[in-house]
Amino acid sequence: MKRHLTFVFLLICTLQLSALAQKRVLDPQVLLRDVQILSADSMAGRLSGTEGNRMAQEYIEKRFSEIGLQTYNNSYRHTFRLESRGLVVEEAVNLTGFIPGKTDKALVLTAHYDHVGERKGEIYNGADDNASGVGALLAAAAYFKKNKPYYTLVFAALDGEELGLQGANAFLENSPIALDLIQLNVNMDMLSLNDKGELYASGSYHYPALLPLLQQVKPRPQARVLTGHDRPEQGKNDWTRQSDHYQFHKRQIPFIYFGVEDHPHYHKPTDVYENINPTFYPDAAALVIDFVQLLNKKRPSLRATGSTTGS
């Protein structure tokens, strides 16, 4: 009898560990390490055109290669000219790689890696804005490299967001794939700082056919998906134009933007790695992966969703 009970106990433990392994879609230590490195003082706030921005480029490029993303035209780097408020960057850089799916139809996952640099001698590290989005982008790439997607997945770490969404515009003006193949933009911008366990998915007001899919994303222990921040009457709380996804929306490409509500560290020198919520953030990043996995499983006619409002 004792042997039988021991066997049953071990079987239950094995099943529980298996279930936990299936739910875990990323390595929290790797995720947090990526953010810590990208938001270090040595990168000096990653302002477009600076040495710190170049260091961030090199780190992301190295991680793309480690993960095994394929390149377009034999390079992850795609340059463009950036001009904003007197700042001219002749070779701003978007970093783009992909994982081929079972169809040429593509989901484009984006996160900007630039931030605002240094001001009055203080470094604006941009840990949440937006090293956290890049960390989640890398985690998603690592997951889908091991779990072949249905859609082709394009991973774009974009420059120049803080200077007018210029990296996203450059990506779409010289897209490595035909725009009519892009089914959806999943944009990640500020995922790591929320004490209420709330990650917002914005965009289903414009593309209501995406709402049922978002509602199927199951909560994780420290984070859950809420919808909203996408209605015109919300004024500044309407996030439709506030990050790179807007460039896709302008071209009638559906989007979902994942992010947290503003917090006291937004665009402040206190947006540092030490202030990231280390339990919420991994679950928030995992929720984005869950959503993309659901898209690959359900395979909805995304371009048929249509915008209810235009730009």
C-alpha positions in Angstrom: 0.0 0.0 0.0 2.8 2.4 0.9 4.5 1.7 -2.4 1.2 2.4 -4.2 0.7 5.7 -2.4 4.2 6.7 -3.1 3.7 6.0 -6.8 0.5 8.0 -6.9 2.2 10.9 -5.1 5.1 10.9 -7.6 2.7 10.7 -10.5 0.8 13.7 -9.3 4.0 15.7 -8.7 5.2 14.8 -12.2 1.9 15.9 -13.8 1.9 19.1 -11.8 5.5 19.9 -12.9 4.6 19.0 -16.5 1.6 21.4 -16.3 3.9 24.2 -14.9 6.4 23.6 -17.7 3.7 23.9 -20.3 2.5 27.2 -18.8 6.0 28.7 -18.7 6.7 30.2 -22.0 9.8 32.2 -21.1 12.8 32.3 -18.8 12.3 35.1 -16.3 16.0 35.4 -15.7 16.9 35.9 -19.3 14.0 38.3 -19.7 15.2 40.5 -16.8 18.8 40.2 -17.8 18.0 41.6 -21.3 16.2 44.6 -19.7 19.0 45.2 -17.2 21.6 45.4 -19.9 19.6 47.6 -22.2 18.7 50.0 -19.4 22.2 50.2 -18.0 23.9 53.6 -17.5 26.5 52.6 -20.1 23.8 52.9 -22.8 23.1 56.4 -21.6 19.4 56.4 -22.4 19.7 55.0 -26.0 18.8 58.3 -27.8 18.8 57.8 -31.5 22.1 58.6 -33.1 24.2 58.3 -29.9 26.8 55.8 -28.9 24.4 54.3 -26.3 21.9 53.7 -29.0 24.5 52.0 -31.1 25.4 49.8 -28.1 21.8 48.8 -27.8 21.7 47.9 -31.5 24.7 45.7 -31.2 23.2 43.9 -28.2 19.8 43.3 -29.9 21.5 42.1 -33.0 23.6 39.6 -31.0 20.5 38.3 -29.3 18.6 38.0 -32.6 21.5 35.9 -33.9 21.7 33.8 -30.7 18.0 33.0 -30.9 18.4 32.1 -34.6 16.1 34.6 -36.4 16.5 34.7 -40.1 17.6 37.9 -41.8 16.2 39.9 -44.7 18.8 40.7 -47.4 21.5 39.0 -45.2 21.3 41.6 -42.4 19.2 42.4 -39.4 20.1 46.1 -39.8 18.0 48.4 -42.0 19.0 52.1 -41.9 17.0 55.2 -42.5 17.4 58.9 -42.2 15.8 60.5 -39.1 15.2 64.2 -38.5 13.4 65.7 -35.5 13.6 69.0 -33.8 17.0 69.8 -35.1 18.4 66.4 -34.5 19.5 64.7 -37.7 20.6 61.0 -37.7 21.8 59.9 -41.2 21.7 56.2 -40.3 19.1 55.4 -37.7 18.7 51.7 -37.5 15.7 49.3 -37.3 16.6 45.7 -36.5 14.4 43.1 -38.2 14.4 39.3 -38.2 11.9 36.6 -38.9 10.7 33.1 -38.3 9.1 31.5 -41.3 5.6 30.0 -40.7 3.4 27.7 -42.7 2.1 30.7 -44.7 3.6 33.8 -46.1 1.0 35.8 -44.2 2.8 37.6 -41.4 2.3 39.0 -37.9 4.7 41.8 -37.2 5.8 42.1 -33.5 7.4 45.5 -32.7 9.1 47.2 -29.8 11.1 50.4 -29.9 14.6 50.3 -28.3 15.4 54.0 -28.4 14.7 56.3 -25.4 15.3 60.0 -24.7 19.0 59.9 -23.6 20.5 62.3 -21.1 19.1 65.6 -19.9 20.8 68.1 -17.6 23.4 65.6 -16.7 20.9 62.9 -15.8 20.5 59.6 -17.6 17.0 58.6 -18.6 17.5 54.8 -18.7 14.1 53.9 -20.0 13.9 50.5 -18.3 10.1 50.3 -18.7 10.1 52.6 -21.7 11.0 50.6 -23.6 13.7 48.1 -22.7 10.8 46.1 -21.3 9.1 45.9 -24.7 12.4 44.7 -26.3 12.9 42.1 -23.6 9.4 40.7 -24.3 10.1 40.9 -28.1 13.2 38.7 -27.6 11.3 36.3 -25.3 8.6 35.9 -27.9 11.3 35.3 -30.6 12.9 32.6 -28.5 9.6 30.9 -27.8 8.4 30.7 -31.4 11.9 29.6 -32.6 11.2 26.5 -30.6 7.5 26.3 -31.4 6.9 26.7 -35.1 4.2 29.2 -35.8 1.4 29.1 -38.4 2.0 32.7 -39.5 5.4 34.0 -40.5 6.5 36.1 -37.5 8.5 39.3 -38.1 10.4 40.7 -35.1 11.2 44.4 -35.4 13.2 46.4 -32.8 12.5 49.9 -33.9 14.5 53.1 -33.6 13.2 56.7 -33.5 9.9 56.1 -31.7 10.5 58.9 -29.2 11.2 61.2 -32.1 7.8 60.8 -33.9 7.3 57.1 -34.6 9.9 57.4 -37.3 11.3 53.8 -37.1 7.9 52.3 -37.7 7.2 54.6 -40.6 10.6 53.7 -42.1 9.8 50.0 -41.7 6.5 50.3 -43.5 7.9 52.6 -46.2 10.6 50.0 -47.1 9.0 46.9 -45.7 10.9 43.6 -46.2 7.6 42.0 -46.9 4.6 43.1 -48.9 2.2 45.2 -46.8 -0.8 43.2 -47.9 0.8 40.1 -46.3 0.9 41.8 -42.9 -2.1 40.5 -41.0 -1.6 42.3 -37.6 0.9 44.4 -35.7 1.5 43.4 -32.1 3.3 46.4 -30.5 4.9 46.2 -27.0 5.7 49.5 -25.3 6.0 49.6 -21.4 5.2 46.2 -20.0 7.0 46.0 -16.7 5.6 48.5 -14.1 2.2 47.9 -12.7 1.3 47.0 -9.1 -2.3 46.0 -9.9 -1.4 43.2 -12.3 -3.0 45.0 -15.2 -1.7 44.8 -18.8 -3.8 46.7 -21.3 -4.4 45.5 -24.9 -5.4 48.5 -26.9 -6.9 48.4 -30.4 -10.0 46.2 -30.3 -12.3 49.3 -30.5 -10.9 49.9 -34.0 -10.8 46.2 -34.8 -13.6 44.6 -32.9 -13.2 41.1 -34.4 -10.0 40.9 -32.3 -11.9 41.4 -29.0 -13.0 37.7 -28.6 -9.4 36.6 -29.1 -8.2 38.9 -26.4 -10.9 37.7 -24.1 -9.6 34.1 -24.5 -6.2 35.0 -23.1 -6.2 33.4 -19.7 -4.9 35.4 -16.7 -1.5 34.5 -15.3 -0.8 34.5 -11.6 0.6 38.1 -11.5 -1.0 39.6 -14.6 -4.2 39.7 -16.6 -5.2 41.4 -19.9 -7.6 44.3 -19.9 -8.9 46.0 -23.1 -9.4 49.7 -23.6 -7.5 53.0 -24.0 -8.5 53.1 -27.7 -11.7 55.2 -27.9 -11.5 58.8 -29.4 -13.6 60.3 -26.6 -10.9 59.3 -24.1 -8.6 62.1 -25.2 -5.1 61.6 -23.9 -6.1 58.2 -22.5 -6.7 57.0 -26.1 -3.4 55.3 -27.0 -4.2 54.8 -30.7 -1.6 57.4 -31.8 0.9 57.1 -28.9 3.3 54.4 -30.1 4.6 52.7 -33.2 1.3 50.8 -33.9 -0.2 54.0 -35.1 1.9 53.8 -38.3 0.3 50.4 -39.1 -3.2 51.7 -38.2 -2.7 54.7 -40.6 -2.3 52.1 -43.4 -5.4 50.1 -42.3 -3.2 47.3 -40.9 -4.9 46.0 -37.7 -3.0 46.4 -34.4 -3.0 45.4 -30.8 -0.8 47.5 -28.5 0.2 45.9 -25.2 1.3 48.3 -22.4 0.7 49.5 -18.8 -0.9 52.8 -17.8 1.4 55.7 -17.1 3.3 55.7 -13.8 5.4 58.2 -11.8 8.6 57.0 -13.6 7.4 57.7 -17.1 10.0 59.8 -18.9 11.8 60.3 -15.7 15.4 59.5 -14.6 13.8 57.0 -12.1 12.7 54.7 -14.9 15.5 52.3 -14.0 15.8 48.5 -13.8 15.5 48.5 -10.0 11.9 49.8 -10.2 10.7 47.1 -12.6 8.1 44.7 -11.0 9.9 41.4 -11.2 6.8 39.3 -10.7 4.4 41.2 -12.9 6.7 41.7 -15.8 7.5 38.1 -16.7 3.8 37.3 -16.6 2.9 40.3 -18.7 5.4 39.3 -21.3 4.1 35.8 -21.2 0.5 37.1 -21.9 1.7 38.7 -25.1 3.2 35.3 -26.2 -0.1 33.6 -25.2 -2.0 36.0 -27.5 0.3 35.4 -30.4 0.1 31.7 -29.8 -3.7 32.0 -29.8 -3.6 33.8 -33.1 -1.5 31.0 -34.6 -4.0 28.5 -33.3 -7.2 30.2 -34.3 -5.9 31.7 -37.5 -8.6 34.4 -37.9 -9.1 36.4 -41.0 -7.3 39.4 -39.5 -7.2 41.8 -42.4 -10.9 41.2 -42.8 -11.5 42.7 -39.4 -11.5 46.2 -40.8 -11.2 49.5 -38.9 -14.4 51.0 -37.6 -13.0 54.5 -37.4 -10.1 54.9 -39.8 -7.0 56.8 -38.5 
